[in-house]
């Protein structure tokens, strides 16, 4: 005979009998659950504090390096080129910069075909943190009172523990998913890293949710049988909400593997948002009906999500709407090499720091979707252009520019111009490129919006280094162009430590060089450029060797793929002070640059590595 017990639930509606150990706190170790909650929160807080202290120390060192090197000659920066701490060099080489095993980190794992993308491999530091977190969750969920006489009581404790852990882990899950995640600015950790943690914490939440549901079902079926269990799931709102939440969680897990995300990203994103909504709704029903103590946690998540959305909406309005000047106008031009140059004419003057990215909305192409792109170039009414420099886009823009186009006659006022380069891949970028091709001069005009700017790095990222080496692959050049402009302009004014600057760009065809021709023309005319900047262009698949010609010693062209080892072997003997090496490009290029930097850490002058990536 099934064992039942009568319960009085003030929020439970018309419920007379509930199988023992399936509802309420009977068998749940509330005191230990509370203690473990405090331990998890303290552990996560401690990690954040450690990272913050490390970031503050790095920022202080960078500040001291910069102010003492502003007016120093190359010999005066020798102090900063010396690695004072072997332990720190060892930590950078074998932990912070290290891939998990050999050198693969950002190069995607592909099976069967190029479209079957299994994603990337976490770095060594990421793997250690994720394993530690997962191991702690296993430990917390298995710390049960195994001495109890009743098996149902043990299962009830497991039900309570797994439910508490699942809901607690949803807090960082929601925070790390937001574009306005406050930890990005505080800790200077990239959104890409937080997105990695978001995915793995999400998997932990799903596992714990399933354990919670199975534990409930085991006691319910044992006490009342399958018939009563299924009846409760369909007729009791408390159980129905819990089931909805679990089903939505499992759905999110099944539709989130890398091959599905990359092959059908826009579909994935819509279904993901729907799944999240259903999960939150089901869990809210589950918690609120019985007034469970974890309800404020969920309410905090909902408020945080709402604030993030409001901030994003405010950013859109602030950047793109003006009472006097209307909304943002957009000019799209199809470029050689299957790419589009998209220029947003904002109705306000906005300062955007180098290394920033924005989310672009183009309703005419993709109704409500937004996509992230590095900011290739910005201009506004306050930006000084030396008399010897032409406008960055003057040579290859169509004759009927924005100012002369009828739709933009009311906006003759020198707005901030934000330019993005969008290589035509698939989905939105391919449709955008094809649309531009169908217009005269391969150019069309529309309205759009940008959201941001966002950046995980300080604006002064490279200003304290005597030597800066920037590796770019394909459209990755857009991440580095504004860094080059800023460093050259600041170097002429003696407000940065940079004395040697190398820009290395690898492309497949020479026509890809047209993507940023106007911007590079501007950079090459800047004062002090010949003394500071050396540009190396690698064309891996030239149509003929006549295309490959080096105009000068500071602007060189090479046939073939870029080999970071050869490049760094040439550069490092000429270094001044500390060296920063940055890479933005394909996963294979990033992994090669990372491997070469690691090989040099601790063996010579100070060398730091910065990687810009955006994986989904």
NULOKE-821882 format. One record per residue (C-alpha): chain; z, x, y. Coordinates in steps of 0.05 Angstrom, whole numbers. Layout:
residues N
[site "A",[Z,X,Y]]
...
END
This chain:
residues 616
[site "A",[0,0,0]]
[site "A",[-18,27,68]]
[site "A",[40,48,111]]
[site "A",[40,18,181]]
[site "A",[88,16,238]]
[site "A",[92,-29,298]]
[site "A",[82,3,366]]
[site "A",[90,-24,436]]
[site "A",[34,3,481]]
[site "A",[39,-23,552]]
[site "A",[-34,-5,565]]
[site "A",[-63,-18,496]]
[site "A",[-83,-91,501]]
[site "A",[-76,-139,442]]
[site "A",[-57,-89,388]]
[site "A",[-2,-107,339]]
[site "A",[-5,-55,285]]
[site "A",[-32,16,285]]
[site "A",[-33,61,224]]
[site "A",[22,113,227]]
[site "A",[5,181,257]]
[site "A",[-61,158,286]]
[site "A",[-40,138,356]]
[site "A",[14,158,404]]
[site "A",[57,220,400]]
[site "A",[87,209,330]]
[site "A",[79,277,295]]
[site "A",[52,311,358]]
[site "A",[90,373,380]]
[site "A",[89,359,454]]
[site "A",[136,416,472]]
[site "A",[93,469,438]]
[site "A",[29,438,465]]
[site "A",[57,445,535]]
[site "A",[78,517,523]]
[site "A",[9,536,497]]
[site "A",[-23,502,557]]
[site "A",[18,546,603]]
[site "A",[0,608,562]]
[site "A",[-75,593,566]]
[site "A",[-72,580,641]]
[site "A",[-31,643,653]]
[site "A",[-80,684,610]]
[site "A",[-141,660,648]]
[site "A",[-105,671,714]]
[site "A",[-86,741,694]]
[site "A",[-159,758,677]]
[site "A",[-181,732,745]]
[site "A",[-127,773,780]]
[site "A",[-148,836,743]]
[site "A",[-221,826,761]]
[site "A",[-201,811,834]]
[site "A",[-160,875,839]]
[site "A",[-218,915,810]]
[site "A",[-267,883,859]]
[site "A",[-221,897,918]]
[site "A",[-215,970,896]]
[site "A",[-291,975,891]]
[site "A",[-300,943,959]]
[site "A",[-249,990,991]]
[site "A",[-282,1051,960]]
[site "A",[-351,1027,983]]
[site "A",[-324,1016,1053]]
[site "A",[-294,1086,1057]]
[site "A",[-357,1116,1028]]
[site "A",[-399,1081,1079]]
[site "A",[-359,1097,1142]]
[site "A",[-351,1170,1123]]
[site "A",[-426,1177,1107]]
[site "A",[-457,1141,1167]]
[site "A",[-471,1204,1207]]
[site "A",[-465,1254,1150]]
[site "A",[-525,1296,1130]]
[site "A",[-544,1301,1055]]
[site "A",[-495,1358,1045]]
[site "A",[-440,1317,1077]]
[site "A",[-445,1264,1023]]
[site "A",[-432,1312,965]]
[site "A",[-360,1289,959]]
[site "A",[-383,1219,940]]
[site "A",[-432,1246,889]]
[site "A",[-377,1275,847]]
[site "A",[-346,1233,792]]
[site "A",[-272,1240,803]]
[site "A",[-249,1199,743]]
[site "A",[-275,1213,673]]
[site "A",[-239,1151,648]]
[site "A",[-276,1107,697]]
[site "A",[-342,1138,678]]
[site "A",[-325,1127,604]]
[site "A",[-307,1054,619]]
[site "A",[-373,1042,656]]
[site "A",[-415,1074,602]]
[site "A",[-382,1045,540]]
[site "A",[-356,978,565]]
[site "A",[-381,951,632]]
[site "A",[-454,972,626]]
[site "A",[-458,973,551]]
[site "A",[-501,925,510]]
[site "A",[-469,898,447]]
[site "A",[-500,950,400]]
[site "A",[-563,990,414]]
[site "A",[-597,973,480]]
[site "A",[-618,900,474]]
[site "A",[-583,854,523]]
[site "A",[-629,814,568]]
[site "A",[-692,820,525]]
[site "A",[-697,753,492]]
[site "A",[-697,747,416]]
[site "A",[-760,712,394]]
[site "A",[-780,687,325]]
[site "A",[-846,660,298]]
[site "A",[-878,656,366]]
[site "A",[-867,674,439]]
[site "A",[-844,603,452]]
[site "A",[-788,604,401]]
[site "A",[-735,636,444]]
[site "A",[-667,648,413]]
[site "A",[-637,672,478]]
[site "A",[-604,738,496]]
[site "A",[-549,780,466]]
[site "A",[-483,782,505]]
[site "A",[-461,850,530]]
[site "A",[-404,889,499]]
[site "A",[-354,867,552]]
[site "A",[-378,795,547]]
[site "A",[-371,796,471]]
[site "A",[-301,824,474]]
[site "A",[-279,770,524]]
[site "A",[-312,714,484]]
[site "A",[-283,738,418]]
[site "A",[-214,744,448]]
[site "A",[-219,674,477]]
[site "A",[-245,644,412]]
[site "A",[-192,681,372]]
[site "A",[-137,655,416]]
[site "A",[-163,584,407]]
[site "A",[-162,593,331]]
[site "A",[-91,619,335]]
[site "A",[-66,563,380]]
[site "A",[-97,509,338]]
[site "A",[-67,536,273]]
[site "A",[4,545,299]]
[site "A",[31,483,264]]
[site "A",[96,463,231]]
[site "A",[75,473,159]]
[site "A",[146,458,135]]
[site "A",[141,383,148]]
[site "A",[150,340,87]]
[site "A",[93,292,103]]
[site "A",[21,315,104]]
[site "A",[3,260,153]]
[site "A",[53,289,203]]
[site "A",[19,358,198]]
[site "A",[-49,327,208]]
[site "A",[-22,288,268]]
[site "A",[2,353,299]]
[site "A",[-67,382,288]]
[site "A",[-97,320,321]]
[site "A",[-53,328,382]]
[site "A",[-64,403,388]]
[site "A",[-139,401,381]]
[site "A",[-144,344,431]]
[site "A",[-101,380,483]]
[site "A",[-141,445,474]]
[site "A",[-208,409,479]]
[site "A",[-189,375,544]]
[site "A",[-157,437,573]]
[site "A",[-219,479,558]]
[site "A",[-261,427,593]]
[site "A",[-231,449,660]]
[site "A",[-263,519,660]]
[site "A",[-324,488,627]]
[site "A",[-335,443,688]]
[site "A",[-316,496,740]]
[site "A",[-363,550,711]]
[site "A",[-422,502,710]]
[site "A",[-422,488,785]]
[site "A",[-469,522,834]]
[site "A",[-410,524,883]]
[site "A",[-363,555,832]]
[site "A",[-311,587,879]]
[site "A",[-300,644,830]]
[site "A",[-370,671,845]]
[site "A",[-352,688,917]]
[site "A",[-280,709,902]]
[site "A",[-294,754,842]]
[site "A",[-367,773,856]]
[site "A",[-386,755,785]]
[site "A",[-456,728,777]]
[site "A",[-473,656,761]]
[site "A",[-511,682,701]]
[site "A",[-446,710,672]]
[site "A",[-409,645,685]]
[site "A",[-466,606,654]]
[site "A",[-458,649,591]]
[site "A",[-384,633,587]]
[site "A",[-399,559,602]]
[site "A",[-444,555,541]]
[site "A",[-394,587,494]]
[site "A",[-334,549,520]]
[site "A",[-375,486,512]]
[site "A",[-384,502,438]]
[site "A",[-309,512,431]]
[site "A",[-296,445,464]]
[site "A",[-343,410,416]]
[site "A",[-311,442,355]]
[site "A",[-241,422,378]]
[site "A",[-265,351,394]]
[site "A",[-293,344,324]]
[site "A",[-229,371,293]]
[site "A",[-189,321,335]]
[site "A",[-233,263,310]]
[site "A",[-232,285,237]]
[site "A",[-156,293,239]]
[site "A",[-149,222,266]]
[site "A",[-198,195,215]]
[site "A",[-162,230,157]]
[site "A",[-96,196,173]]
[site "A",[-128,129,189]]
[site "A",[-169,126,125]]
[site "A",[-109,149,83]]
[site "A",[-63,97,114]]
[site "A",[-108,37,123]]
[site "A",[-174,51,88]]
[site "A",[-245,55,112]]
[site "A",[-250,-18,130]]
[site "A",[-193,-17,180]]
[site "A",[-215,50,207]]
[site "A",[-285,26,222]]
[site "A",[-258,-39,251]]
[site "A",[-213,1,298]]
[site "A",[-271,44,321]]
[site "A",[-312,-17,340]]
[site "A",[-258,-64,367]]
[site "A",[-203,-21,397]]
[site "A",[-224,8,464]]
[site "A",[-177,68,457]]
[site "A",[-212,90,393]]
[site "A",[-282,69,416]]
[site "A",[-275,113,478]]
[site "A",[-253,172,436]]
[site "A",[-312,163,388]]
[site "A",[-361,158,446]]
[site "A",[-333,222,475]]
[site "A",[-340,259,409]]
[site "A",[-410,233,395]]
[site "A",[-432,254,465]]
[site "A",[-402,323,454]]
[site "A",[-439,333,388]]
[site "A",[-503,309,421]]
[site "A",[-494,361,476]]
[site "A",[-485,415,424]]
[site "A",[-547,394,384]]
[site "A",[-593,392,444]]
[site "A",[-569,456,477]]
[site "A",[-595,513,432]]
[site "A",[-637,564,468]]
[site "A",[-705,545,436]]
[site "A",[-697,473,460]]
[site "A",[-672,493,529]]
[site "A",[-729,540,542]]
[site "A",[-784,498,512]]
[site "A",[-765,431,545]]
[site "A",[-719,452,602]]
[site "A",[-728,393,648]]
[site "A",[-719,344,590]]
[site "A",[-659,383,566]]
[site "A",[-627,381,635]]
[site "A",[-634,305,642]]
[site "A",[-607,293,572]]
[site "A",[-551,343,584]]
[site "A",[-529,307,646]]
[site "A",[-531,240,610]]
[site "A",[-490,269,553]]
[site "A",[-438,296,601]]
[site "A",[-432,228,635]]
[site "A",[-422,193,569]]
[site "A",[-371,245,546]]
[site "A",[-330,239,610]]
[site "A",[-333,163,608]]
[site "A",[-311,159,536]]
[site "A",[-254,209,545]]
[site "A",[-231,173,608]]
[site "A",[-227,108,569]]
[site "A",[-189,144,514]]
[site "A",[-137,175,561]]
[site "A",[-128,120,612]]
[site "A",[-114,62,565]]
[site "A",[-50,94,538]]
[site "A",[-35,132,602]]
[site "A",[-36,199,566]]
[site "A",[-7,258,605]]
[site "A",[-73,296,603]]
[site "A",[-108,243,646]]
[site "A",[-97,282,712]]
[site "A",[-135,340,681]]
[site "A",[-196,296,672]]
[site "A",[-188,267,741]]
[site "A",[-187,337,770]]
[site "A",[-252,353,734]]
[site "A",[-285,290,762]]
[site "A",[-261,306,833]]
[site "A",[-286,379,826]]
[site "A",[-354,355,802]]
[site "A",[-358,304,859]]
[site "A",[-339,357,911]]
[site "A",[-392,404,883]]
[site "A",[-445,350,888]]
[site "A",[-423,332,959]]
[site "A",[-426,405,980]]
[site "A",[-496,411,951]]
[site "A",[-518,348,988]]
[site "A",[-487,374,1052]]
[site "A",[-524,440,1043]]
[site "A",[-589,403,1035]]
[site "A",[-578,361,1098]]
[site "A",[-552,419,1139]]
[site "A",[-611,464,1123]]
[site "A",[-668,415,1120]]
[site "A",[-656,359,1169]]
[site "A",[-654,358,1245]]
[site "A",[-654,300,1293]]
[site "A",[-702,335,1341]]
[site "A",[-746,372,1292]]
[site "A",[-747,328,1231]]
[site "A",[-745,356,1161]]
[site "A",[-767,420,1128]]
[site "A",[-842,431,1123]]
[site "A",[-873,471,1067]]
[site "A",[-937,511,1061]]
[site "A",[-961,529,991]]
[site "A",[-1016,581,979]]
[site "A",[-1044,600,911]]
[site "A",[-1047,675,904]]
[site "A",[-1087,721,859]]
[site "A",[-1053,734,793]]
[site "A",[-1030,662,782]]
[site "A",[-973,656,832]]
[site "A",[-957,613,892]]
[site "A",[-928,635,958]]
[site "A",[-884,578,982]]
[site "A",[-860,581,1054]]
[site "A",[-806,534,1078]]
[site "A",[-805,521,1153]]
[site "A",[-732,501,1165]]
[site "A",[-714,460,1227]]
[site "A",[-655,508,1241]]
[site "A",[-644,582,1249]]
[site "A",[-607,606,1187]]
[site "A",[-584,675,1167]]
[site "A",[-599,692,1095]]
[site "A",[-573,757,1066]]
[site "A",[-614,802,1020]]
[site "A",[-607,788,947]]
[site "A",[-597,713,957]]
[site "A",[-630,658,917]]
[site "A",[-642,586,934]]
[site "A",[-658,523,895]]
[site "A",[-725,494,915]]
[site "A",[-740,420,915]]
[site "A",[-813,399,919]]
[site "A",[-814,323,908]]
[site "A",[-890,321,910]]
[site "A",[-892,366,849]]
[site "A",[-827,350,814]]
[site "A",[-792,288,840]]
[site "A",[-719,307,837]]
[site "A",[-715,373,799]]
[site "A",[-694,438,832]]
[site "A",[-708,508,809]]
[site "A",[-676,575,829]]
[site "A",[-718,630,862]]
[site "A",[-700,695,896]]
[site "A",[-714,695,971]]
[site "A",[-772,742,981]]
[site "A",[-772,742,1057]]
[site "A",[-743,708,1118]]
[site "A",[-762,706,1191]]
[site "A",[-733,669,1250]]
[site "A",[-736,667,1325]]
[site "A",[-682,720,1331]]
[site "A",[-714,770,1282]]
[site "A",[-742,829,1320]]
[site "A",[-810,854,1299]]
[site "A",[-829,922,1327]]
[site "A",[-892,923,1370]]
[site "A",[-928,966,1319]]
[site "A",[-915,916,1263]]
[site "A",[-959,856,1248]]
[site "A",[-931,790,1224]]
[site "A",[-914,797,1150]]
[site "A",[-960,741,1130]]
[site "A",[-1015,748,1182]]
[site "A",[-1067,784,1140]]
[site "A",[-1072,738,1081]]
[site "A",[-1052,670,1108]]
[site "A",[-1106,618,1121]]
[site "A",[-1133,611,1191]]
[site "A",[-1102,542,1199]]
[site "A",[-1029,563,1198]]
[site "A",[-970,516,1203]]
[site "A",[-971,516,1279]]
[site "A",[-1043,493,1282]]
[site "A",[-1039,441,1226]]
[site "A",[-1035,370,1255]]
[site "A",[-975,351,1212]]
[site "A",[-934,406,1244]]
[site "A",[-954,400,1317]]
[site "A",[-885,372,1334]]
[site "A",[-850,433,1306]]
[site "A",[-876,490,1351]]
[site "A",[-810,525,1361]]
[site "A",[-804,588,1317]]
[site "A",[-764,560,1259]]
[site "A",[-731,601,1204]]
[site "A",[-784,614,1152]]
[site "A",[-761,625,1080]]
[site "A",[-814,650,1032]]
[site "A",[-811,647,957]]
[site "A",[-860,675,906]]
[site "A",[-867,630,845]]
[site "A",[-905,660,786]]
[site "A",[-941,604,749]]
[site "A",[-906,598,681]]
[site "A",[-901,527,657]]
[site "A",[-875,461,682]]
[site "A",[-864,457,757]]
[site "A",[-890,526,775]]
[site "A",[-955,516,736]]
[site "A",[-967,447,767]]
[site "A",[-953,475,837]]
[site "A",[-1004,531,827]]
[site "A",[-1057,485,800]]
[site "A",[-1046,437,858]]
[site "A",[-1055,493,909]]
[site "A",[-1119,515,874]]
[site "A",[-1150,447,884]]
[site "A",[-1145,450,960]]
[site "A",[-1191,485,1010]]
[site "A",[-1168,556,1023]]
[site "A",[-1123,545,962]]
[site "A",[-1069,520,1010]]
[site "A",[-1034,454,1019]]
[site "A",[-978,427,1061]]
[site "A",[-921,382,1041]]
[site "A",[-847,370,1053]]
[site "A",[-791,399,1012]]
[site "A",[-720,424,1014]]
[site "A",[-681,486,996]]
[site "A",[-608,488,974]]
[site "A",[-565,549,985]]
[site "A",[-569,606,997]]
[site "A",[-528,631,938]]
[site "A",[-509,702,921]]
[site "A",[-457,735,876]]
[site "A",[-460,802,910]]
[site "A",[-433,823,979]]
[site "A",[-485,830,1034]]
[site "A",[-468,904,1040]]
[site "A",[-481,917,966]]
[site "A",[-523,981,974]]
[site "A",[-503,1003,1044]]
[site "A",[-451,1054,1020]]
[site "A",[-498,1092,973]]
[site "A",[-535,1154,996]]
[site "A",[-589,1140,944]]
[site "A",[-614,1071,923]]
[site "A",[-665,1061,867]]
[site "A",[-695,991,859]]
[site "A",[-734,975,795]]
[site "A",[-775,910,798]]
[site "A",[-819,877,747]]
[site "A",[-870,824,766]]
[site "A",[-840,771,811]]
[site "A",[-774,809,808]]
[site "A",[-799,846,870]]
[site "A",[-775,786,910]]
[site "A",[-702,803,897]]
[site "A",[-710,873,927]]
[site "A",[-756,865,987]]
[site "A",[-703,843,1036]]
[site "A",[-656,897,1011]]
[site "A",[-710,948,1028]]
[site "A",[-722,918,1097]]
[site "A",[-647,916,1113]]
[site "A",[-634,987,1089]]
[site "A",[-693,1016,1128]]
[site "A",[-675,980,1192]]
[site "A",[-602,998,1185]]
[site "A",[-619,1070,1167]]
[site "A",[-659,1077,1232]]
[site "A",[-597,1053,1269]]
[site "A",[-550,1098,1228]]
[site "A",[-507,1040,1204]]
[site "A",[-515,1054,1129]]
[site "A",[-504,1114,1084]]
[site "A",[-573,1108,1053]]
[site "A",[-617,1170,1060]]
[site "A",[-662,1163,999]]
[site "A",[-693,1097,978]]
[site "A",[-740,1086,920]]
[site "A",[-777,1021,906]]
[site "A",[-808,1019,836]]
[site "A",[-852,959,821]]
[site "A",[-886,947,754]]
[site "A",[-942,895,748]]
[site "A",[-997,880,698]]
[site "A",[-1056,876,745]]
[site "A",[-1071,903,815]]
[site "A",[-1082,832,840]]
[site "A",[-1008,820,831]]
[site "A",[-997,868,889]]
[site "A",[-1026,814,934]]
[site "A",[-963,772,923]]
[site "A",[-924,811,975]]
[site "A",[-979,848,1012]]
[site "A",[-961,823,1081]]
[site "A",[-887,838,1070]]
[site "A",[-901,908,1045]]
[site "A",[-947,921,1104]]
[site "A",[-889,904,1150]]
[site "A",[-841,949,1111]]
[site "A",[-890,1008,1112]]
[site "A",[-893,1004,1188]]
[site "A",[-819,1007,1199]]
[site "A",[-790,1067,1236]]
[site "A",[-762,1123,1192]]
[site "A",[-797,1094,1131]]
[site "A",[-832,1158,1111]]
[site "A",[-768,1198,1113]]
[site "A",[-728,1147,1072]]
[site "A",[-772,1104,1028]]
[site "A",[-815,1124,969]]
[site "A",[-854,1069,934]]
[site "A",[-880,1075,863]]
[site "A",[-928,1022,837]]
[site "A",[-943,1018,762]]
[site "A",[-1003,977,738]]
[site "A",[-999,969,663]]
[site "A",[-1067,936,653]]
[site "A",[-1115,959,708]]
[site "A",[-1186,933,703]]
[site "A",[-1212,1003,720]]
[site "A",[-1183,1069,741]]
[site "A",[-1215,1065,810]]
[site "A",[-1162,1013,827]]
[site "A",[-1108,1065,819]]
[site "A",[-1105,1109,881]]
[site "A",[-1043,1137,916]]
[site "A",[-1050,1132,991]]
[site "A",[-995,1183,1005]]
[site "A",[-937,1221,976]]
[site "A",[-891,1164,995]]
[site "A",[-935,1109,966]]
[site "A",[-957,1126,896]]
[site "A",[-995,1086,844]]
[site "A",[-996,1099,769]]
[site "A",[-1034,1071,711]]
[site "A",[-992,1047,652]]
[site "A",[-923,1018,641]]
[site "A",[-863,1041,680]]
[site "A",[-819,1089,641]]
[site "A",[-750,1089,673]]
[site "A",[-731,1154,640]]
[site "A",[-790,1191,672]]
[site "A",[-777,1159,739]]
[site "A",[-703,1175,740]]
[site "A",[-716,1246,716]]
[site "A",[-759,1255,779]]
[site "A",[-711,1220,826]]
[site "A",[-642,1244,807]]
[site "A",[-652,1318,826]]
[site "A",[-668,1293,897]]
[site "A",[-608,1247,902]]
[site "A",[-562,1245,963]]
[site "A",[-490,1224,953]]
[site "A",[-474,1168,904]]
[site "A",[-532,1132,871]]
[site "A",[-542,1057,858]]
[site "A",[-595,1034,809]]
[site "A",[-615,961,811]]
[site "A",[-664,923,766]]
[site "A",[-695,855,770]]
[site "A",[-750,839,721]]
[site "A",[-765,825,649]]
[site "A",[-710,832,598]]
[site "A",[-745,892,566]]
[site "A",[-749,929,633]]
[site "A",[-677,913,649]]
[site "A",[-653,939,581]]
[site "A",[-693,1003,589]]
[site "A",[-664,1016,659]]
[site "A",[-594,1001,634]]
[site "A",[-602,1050,576]]
[site "A",[-625,1106,622]]
[site "A",[-569,1094,673]]
[site "A",[-517,1094,617]]
[site "A",[-545,1159,590]]
[site "A",[-532,1191,658]]
[site "A",[-463,1163,672]]
[site "A",[-410,1218,669]]
[site "A",[-462,1274,661]]
[site "A",[-477,1287,734]]
[site "A",[-473,1252,802]]
[site "A",[-441,1184,809]]
[site "A",[-490,1130,788]]
[site "A",[-477,1055,788]]
[site "A",[-518,1000,756]]
[site "A",[-533,931,784]]
[site "A",[-573,879,746]]
[site "A",[-600,814,773]]
[site "A",[-617,763,721]]
[site "A",[-619,688,715]]
[site "A",[-618,662,644]]
[site "A",[-610,590,620]]
END
